[in-house]
């Protein structure tokens, strides 16, 4: 086949790709002064329940957070807990609606301010209490922030 025809066929195949793809990734941002905290993250949706390891959420720095396939409709529940040698420092759940051709990205961090203010592309954030023994100051809490983007036609920030 001629190279021009191969190029046209490649673009046509990409345009006809499955728009019913959907996925999610979760990133935990560890704080050096709280290195003992270990994240446990569960992603649940219709027909899906997956527990992500510390490595899969990027907590160890060994790799980027893992993107996993999700259903394209229904509700996604992100459940997290931060544990230090059997002591739970924080726990919480966030819900978003799933949709086709969409990737959700969640970020779990500890801070005293809402991370959405300086975040370009974030859609929302919610804070959860952090046990007093793990706070630098009274305003510290665990923040889960999230954003999303089309898979086939992503907005480039």
C-alpha positions in Angstrom: 0.0 0.0 0.0 1.1 3.5 -0.6 2.2 5.6 2.4 -0.5 8.2 1.8 -3.2 5.5 1.9 -1.8 4.0 5.1 -1.9 7.4 6.7 -5.5 7.9 5.7 -6.5 4.5 7.0 -4.7 5.1 10.3 -6.6 8.4 10.8 -9.9 6.7 9.9 -9.2 3.9 12.3 -8.5 6.4 15.1 -11.6 8.4 14.3 -13.7 5.2 14.6 -12.1 4.0 17.8 -14.3 3.1 20.7 -15.6 6.3 22.3 -17.0 4.2 25.1 -13.7 4.1 26.8 -13.4 5.5 30.2 -10.7 5.5 32.9 -9.6 6.8 36.3 -6.2 7.5 37.9 -5.4 8.3 41.5 -2.3 10.1 42.8 -1.3 10.3 46.4 1.1 13.1 47.1 3.2 12.1 50.2 4.6 14.7 52.5 8.2 14.1 53.7 7.3 14.8 57.3 4.5 12.2 57.1 6.4 9.5 55.3 4.9 6.8 57.7 1.4 7.4 56.3 0.5 4.7 53.9 -2.5 5.3 51.5 -5.1 2.7 50.8 -7.3 3.5 47.9 -10.4 1.6 46.6 -12.0 2.5 43.3 -15.6 1.1 43.0 -18.1 1.4 40.1 -20.7 -0.9 38.6 -18.9 -4.2 38.0 -15.6 -2.8 39.3 -14.0 -2.9 42.7 -10.2 -2.4 42.8 -7.8 -1.7 45.7 -4.8 0.3 44.5 -1.4 -0.2 46.1 0.8 2.6 47.3 2.9 2.1 44.1 -0.2 2.3 41.9 -1.1 5.7 43.3 2.5 7.0 42.9 3.1 7.2 46.7 6.5 5.4 46.4 7.7 7.6 43.6 8.5 4.4 41.6 6.1 5.2 38.8 3.3 7.4 37.6 -0.2 6.7 39.0 -1.9 3.8 37.2 -4.8 4.6 34.9 -7.5 1.9 35.1 -10.5 1.2 32.8 -13.9 2.0 34.3 -17.5 1.6 33.1 -18.8 4.5 31.0 -21.9 5.1 33.1 -22.9 5.0 36.7 -21.2 6.3 39.8 -17.6 6.0 40.7 -16.7 5.9 44.4 -13.2 6.7 45.5 -12.5 5.5 49.0 -9.2 6.3 50.8 -7.6 5.9 54.1 -4.2 7.0 55.4 -2.8 4.6 58.0 0.3 4.8 60.2 1.3 1.4 61.7 -2.4 0.4 62.3 -3.6 3.9 63.3 -6.0 5.5 60.9 -5.1 9.2 60.3 -7.8 10.0 57.9 -10.5 8.4 55.7 -13.1 9.5 53.2 -15.1 8.9 50.1 -15.7 11.0 46.9 -18.3 10.3 44.2 -18.3 11.3 40.6 -20.5 10.3 37.6 -18.9 8.2 35.0 -19.2 9.0 31.3 -18.0 7.7 28.0 -14.8 9.1 26.4 -13.7 10.5 29.8 -10.8 10.1 32.1 -11.0 11.2 35.7 -7.9 12.1 37.7 -7.9 12.3 41.5 -5.2 13.7 43.7 -4.9 13.1 47.5 -2.8 15.5 49.4 -2.4 17.0 52.9 -2.5 20.7 53.2 -4.0 23.7 55.0 -5.5 25.3 51.8 -7.8 24.1 49.1 -5.7 22.8 46.2 -8.2 23.9 43.6 -7.4 27.6 43.8 -4.0 27.3 42.1 -5.1 24.2 40.0 -5.8 24.8 36.3 -8.3 22.2 35.1 -9.5 21.0 38.5 -13.3 20.5 38.7 -13.7 20.0 42.5 -12.1 19.3 45.8 -13.3 18.2 49.3 -11.4 18.1 52.6 -11.5 15.4 55.2 -10.3 15.6 58.8 -6.8 14.6 59.6 -5.9 13.3 63.1 -4.3 16.0 65.2 -1.0 14.0 65.6 -0.4 14.4 61.8 -1.1 18.1 61.4 1.4 20.9 61.1 -1.2 23.3 62.1 -5.0 23.4 63.0 -6.0 23.9 59.4 -4.3 20.8 58.0 -6.6 18.3 56.4 -6.6 15.7 53.7 -7.8 17.1 50.3 -9.1 15.0 47.5 -9.2 17.1 44.3 -10.2 16.0 40.8 -10.5 16.9 37.2 -11.3 15.2 34.0 -10.7 15.3 30.3 -11.9 13.8 27.1 -9.8 10.8 26.0 -10.2 11.2 22.3 -10.2 15.0 22.2 -8.4 16.2 25.3 -8.0 19.8 26.3 -4.3 20.6 26.5 -3.5 22.9 29.4 
